[in-house]
């Protein structure tokens, strides 16, 4: 019995050491709880795949909140969603950035919460650099409070994308480039922790569902 107990203690220590959640997580450290809420890791640049969509018109929706106090700098929000492939190796993403606690942000403008559509300009394996295609400053109170659930609703229609935040359109963008045969949709965080629920990727009319709930790589605890 002591040997069995020792084995499980060692297993738990290894899982914690490498950022894994025993029994209910995946190798990247993402995990789901029994209420089917998806939790991101609390540090580094992390992502989890949702679906590969072989269509150019679809909807991505989720409820999301970022968690303060997860990082030494206070847990700045940097939440991303890969929304459309440019090629097999490059993509567009939606990004919410809240740098209020960033010590390098010296001005009020630099500390502003922003919504953006960004384009990957180099292949991820070579460093993965991004540049904004369109960016707007969030209204006061719109996304600057931690531990608050918000609804994110992204519509991709060919070369066009529209982003709603809590039922308000915050971004539109047209002229997106693409030579890809599929679109790899993923959730991501950078140097913060976030939670997601009611995740779904579907056709615009919501008739065809590509993914719903918890990603396949993240098991729901029994």
N, C-alpha and C positions, 0 to 999 in steps of 0.2 A: 504493500500500500504506500509506504514511504517513497519507493522508487517511482510509482505512478504519479504521486503528488509532485515529486521533484521534477518529473518530465514536463508536467503541465505548467509549473512555475517557470521552467526554462523556456518553454514555448512562448509564454506570455511576455517574458523579458525580451526575447528575440524579436517578437512582433512589434513591441513598443520601440525597440532600438532602431528598427528599419522602417518605422512609420506605417506599419500594417495594423489592421484591425482583425484580431482572430475571429474566425467563423462568420463575420459579416462584412468583410472588406475585400478590396482587391490589392494587387501588388503596388499600386500607386498611392495607397493610403486613403482613398475615398471609401466611405462606408455609409450604410443605411441603417436607420433605427427602426424600431417596431411600428412607428407611426408612418413609415415610408417617407421619411425626410432624408434627403441625400446630403451628406456632410463632406466638405472638401478638406484636404490637409490644411494645416495652419501656416505653412511656410513654403518658400520657393515658388517656382512657376509650375503649376499643376493643371492637368486637364484630364477629362474623361470623355470618351467617345459616346455619342448618342445614336447616330444612324448614318449610313451612306445612302443618299437619295439620288436615284437615277432619274431625276426630273428637274426642271428649272422653275417650277412654281410650287411653293410649299410654305408652311407656317411653323415657326418655332415658338413655343410658349412655356413659361415657367413662373412660379412664384419664387422670389429670391430675397434673402437678407444677408448683409455682411455683418461680421461679428467684431466688435471693438475689443481691445485689450489682448489680442492674440499675438501681437508683435511688440518688440521693445519700443517702436515709434508710435504705438497706440492703435495699430491695426488699420491702416489706410485701406480704403476700398479700391480694389483693382479687379473688376469682374469682367470676364470676356466670354464671348460666344462665337465660335467659328461658324460662319453662316453660309459661305459659298466658296467653291474652289475656283481659282484662276487657272491653274493647271493641276496636274497630279501631285505637284510638290509645293504649290503656293496657294494662298487663300485670302479671303476677306474675313474680317471679324468685327463684331460689335464690342465696344469697350466702355465701361463705366469707370471713371478714374476720380477718386476723392483724395487729394493730397493734403488735406488740412493739417495733418501732423507731420508732414515731410519737412525736416529741418532745412533742406536746401531750397524750399519754396519761400522766398523772402517777401513777396508782395501779395496783396489781396487777390490780384488777378491770377497769380501763380497757384494760389490755394483754392481756386474755384473748382467745384465739381463739374465734370464735363462728360457728355455723351459723345461718342465718335464711331464712325465707320472707318476702319483702318485697312490698309493694303500691305500684304507681306511683300517686301522688295527683294529679299534674298531667301534662299532655301533654308528651312529650319536647321538642317544638319550642318549648315555653314554659319550659323549664328542667329538666323531668323530676325531680321530687322523689319520694322513696321513704320509706315508713314500715314498720317491722317488723310482721308479722302474728303470727309466732311466732319466738322466738330462743332458742338454748341455748348454753351454754358448752361447748366441746370438752373432752374429758378430756385430762390431760397426756400428751403424746406422740402424740396422735391426729392432729394436723394442724399442729404447730408446727415441723416440720423441713423446711427447704427442700430442693430437689433430690431429692425422694423421690416415687416414683410411688404414687398412690392411685386406687382405683376409686370412681367416683361413679355411683350408680344411682337414678334418679328415676322414680317411678311416678305418673302422673296418671290418676285415675279419676273423671271428672265433677267434683264439687265437692271432691274429696279428693286429697291429695298425700302421698306417703311418700318419704323420702330416706334412702338407705343410703350409708354411707361405709365402704369396706373391709368390706363384708358386715354391718356393724352399723347398725341403724336409728337415725339421729340426730335425725330430725325427722318429725313427722306433723302434718297440718293439714287441717281440714275447713271446709266452708262457704264455699269460694271463689266469688266472684261472676263472672258472665259473661253478656254479651249478644252475644258475638262468634260469627261463623260459622266461624272458623278460629283456629288457635293457631300463632303464629309462634315457633319455637324457635331460639334463638341462643346462642352462647358469648360471654363477654365478660371483660375484665380492666379494672382501674382502677389506674393508677400502679404496675403491676408487669408482669413478663413471665411467661408460662406456656407449657407444652407439653401437647399432647393427642394421644392415640392411641386406636385402637379405638372411634372415635366412631360411635354408631348411634342413630337414632330409629325406633321400630317399634311395632307393636301390642303389647298386653300379652302375648299368647301368642307373640310374636316371629315369627308367620307372615307378617305384612305389614310390609315394611321401607320406611319413607319416605325414609330417608337412611342411608348407611353409608360410613365411610372419611373421605375429605377432602371438604370442601364444594365445590360446583360452581364457586364464585367463586375458588377457590385451586387452581392447577394443580400437578400433581406433576411435578417435573423429570424429563426424559428422559435 
